[in-house]
């Protein structure tokens, strides 16, 4: 009976070692999985921040282009208005000169 008890105790110790070995392996796998998930999250966060930065930069570029176009349009409009005023003044002057000439001819 004592030999049988020793055999059972030995079997129990072997089983206990196997269980702890498997438990340790499971802990390692779980730890590595958690590390991989954390690394993937960090990588994703870095990529997301880079994408947001790129988007902000593109938005600023587009805003600057829009402001430049607005300024160019305003300058062109002001230039065209000045040309139209100058042309109108020239026409008015020519009309006045023509009226004076016509008045002198009719006298």
C-alpha positions as CSV (number, residue, x, y, z in Angstrom):
1,X,0.0,0.0,0.0
2,X,2.9,2.4,0.8
3,X,4.4,1.8,-2.6
4,X,1.1,2.5,-4.2
5,X,0.8,5.8,-2.2
6,X,4.3,6.8,-3.3
7,X,3.4,6.0,-6.9
8,X,0.3,8.1,-6.7
9,X,2.2,11.0,-5.0
10,X,4.8,10.8,-7.8
11,X,2.1,10.8,-10.4
12,X,0.5,13.8,-8.7
13,X,3.8,15.7,-8.7
14,X,4.4,14.9,-12.4
15,X,0.9,16.1,-13.3
16,X,1.3,19.2,-11.2
17,X,4.6,20.0,-13.0
18,X,2.8,19.5,-16.4
19,X,0.0,21.8,-15.3
20,X,2.4,24.5,-14.2
21,X,4.4,24.2,-17.4
22,X,1.2,24.6,-19.5
23,X,0.1,27.4,-17.2
24,X,3.4,29.2,-17.8
25,X,3.2,28.7,-21.5
26,X,-0.4,30.1,-21.5
27,X,0.8,33.1,-19.5
28,X,3.6,33.7,-22.0
29,X,1.2,33.5,-24.9
30,X,-1.3,35.8,-23.2
31,X,1.5,38.3,-22.4
32,X,2.8,38.2,-26.0
33,X,-0.8,38.7,-27.3
34,X,-1.3,41.7,-25.1
35,X,2.0,43.2,-26.2
36,X,1.1,42.6,-29.8
37,X,-2.3,44.3,-29.3
38,X,-0.7,47.3,-27.5
39,X,1.9,47.6,-30.3
40,X,-0.8,47.5,-33.0
41,X,-2.8,50.1,-31.1
42,X,0.3,52.4,-30.8
43,X,1.1,51.8,-34.5
44,X,-2.5,52.7,-35.4
45,X,-2.4,55.7,-33.2
46,X,0.8,57.0,-34.8
47,X,-0.6,56.4,-38.3
48,X,-3.8,58.1,-37.4
49,X,-1.9,61.1,-36.0
50,X,0.2,61.3,-39.1
51,X,-2.9,61.2,-41.3
52,X,-4.6,63.9,-39.3
53,X,-1.4,66.0,-39.5
54,X,-1.4,65.5,-43.3
55,X,-5.0,66.4,-43.5
56,X,-4.5,69.6,-41.5
57,X,-1.5,70.5,-43.7
58,X,-3.6,70.0,-46.8
59,X,-6.4,72.0,-45.4
60,X,-4.1,74.9,-44.7
61,X,-2.6,74.7,-48.2
62,X,-6.1,74.7,-49.7
63,X,-7.1,77.7,-47.5
64,X,-4.0,79.6,-48.6
65,X,-4.8,78.8,-52.2
66,X,-8.4,80.0,-51.7
67,X,-7.2,83.3,-50.1
68,X,-4.8,83.8,-53.0
69,X,-7.5,83.2,-55.5
70,X,-9.8,85.6,-53.7
71,X,-7.1,88.3,-53.6
72,X,-6.3,87.8,-57.3
73,X,-10.0,88.0,-58.2
74,X,-10.5,91.2,-56.1
75,X,-7.4,92.7,-57.7
76,X,-8.6,91.8,-61.2
77,X,-12.1,93.1,-60.4
78,X,-10.6,96.4,-59.1
79,X,-8.4,96.7,-62.2
80,X,-11.3,96.0,-64.5
81,X,-13.4,98.6,-62.7
82,X,-10.6,101.2,-62.9
83,X,-10.3,100.5,-66.7
84,X,-14.1,100.8,-67.1
85,X,-14.1,104.2,-65.2
86,X,-11.1,105.4,-67.3
87,X,-12.9,104.3,-70.5
88,X,-16.2,106.0,-69.4
89,X,-14.3,109.2,-68.6
90,X,-12.6,109.1,-72.0
91,X,-16.0,108.5,-73.7
92,X,-17.5,111.4,-71.7
93,X,-14.6,113.6,-72.6
94,X,-14.9,112.7,-76.3
95,X,-18.6,113.3,-76.2
96,X,-18.1,116.7,-74.6
97,X,-15.5,117.5,-77.2
98,X,-17.8,116.4,-80.0
99,X,-20.7,118.5,-78.6
100,X,-18.4,121.5,-78.5
101,X,-17.2,120.9,-82.0
102,X,-20.8,120.4,-83.2
103,X,-21.8,123.6,-81.4
104,X,-19.1,125.6,-83.1
105,X,-20.0,124.2,-86.5
106,X,-23.7,125.1,-86.1
107,X,-22.9,128.7,-85.2
